[in-house]
Amino acid sequence: MPRFTPGHILFDKYRIERLLGTGGFAEVYLATHIALNAPRALKVLVKGGDITSGVVSRVARRFQLEAQLGARFAREPHLVRVHDFEWDRQQGLLVLVTEYLPRGSLKERIRTAREQGQAGLPVDFVVRTAYHIALALAALHREELVHRDVKPSNILYDEDGIAKLGDLGIVQQPHGLTQRTELGGDAPRHPGTPEYMSPEQARTLDYLPPASDIYSLGATLFEALTLRKYKHQRPGTRVAKQRPDVPPWLDDLLAQMLSEDPKVRPWDGEELSQLLPPHVVEAPADAFEEEDETVDEAVALPSFGQPARVEADRSPSAPSIEAEEETGETGAPAPPTPAPKAQKPAPHPHPAKPLPRWVWAVGGVGLLLAVLLGVLLAGQGKRAAAPATATRAP
């Protein structure tokens, strides 16, 4: 059972909307920041059951580190933005508040592709994701930070389909062995997820180079393209062997990223990001329209302050405004007339308008000429009759 139900208020500022998912000791909720009327994602740990005070303290340090790094990288567009960190020590309630990303995670997309019997996710989509995450890693690596947990569940998408890297709670910092390992638990090893760890991360306590994250990203991309985990394959397995439509350049790049030797891989996110742009295809403007009603209906919740137009667009019973502008009622392309002009009433087929001014002017001039001509003719008739009258006078 979820710890919180819709309508529950946390810290007098967040209203729970619904549960998004669970994992480890945490539950993730969709919530509304009441004062800002804005959506937020809340990662919540609640003390209870098997969760000891030691676990709470360790997770608190992770959350705090993630909040600090989130504030430090607040302007990085491909890192999940962290808004706040709340800790009620009496209740053992920990909350990490991040931006809400309505398009879900790469893990969810991989799971859906498996359920639908697909061969893998589209190549263009995977390459675009790789480029965005490479930029996120570049920002971390420039500050001598190593993420240590790049995997499908930590790659999320915003409303425009932009990929962002989240979960900075176990980032390796350049401050000595103790800080590199203590956030992972009691065992003297690097924290992370075994299925995506680089060989050096899994086997040693040595300081990890940024190339370790490149390996983890390579394993993630391999899974996105083939729907199979690289750790379950023979070392050196090429992605094109299982996905023939993968272009040779991408097959070669993934082989480098998944090399056992860090020196063979692109060294950091910056180097990887420079290799990808020639192959990145931007998503078309309508790439995510079909997902509007299925990926996450909560995007259109009125409590998020969405415009009424957004709600109408997402309603199954009402055509979208964009669709009306593009196709019109007949389905044929509409003329390039701006929308405000198109809303003006159409002219009546038989307009009952006053005659133009020039018609009145011409008519008036004609009437005046006719009057003058009549007067002139009448005057000439009088002059012709005057002599005859005079001869009759006595």
Summary of the structure (lengths in Angstrom):
residues: 394
radius of gyration: 36.6
end to end distance: 136.7
largest distance: 154.0
contacts: 1077
relative contact order: 0.09
helix: 44%
strand: 13%
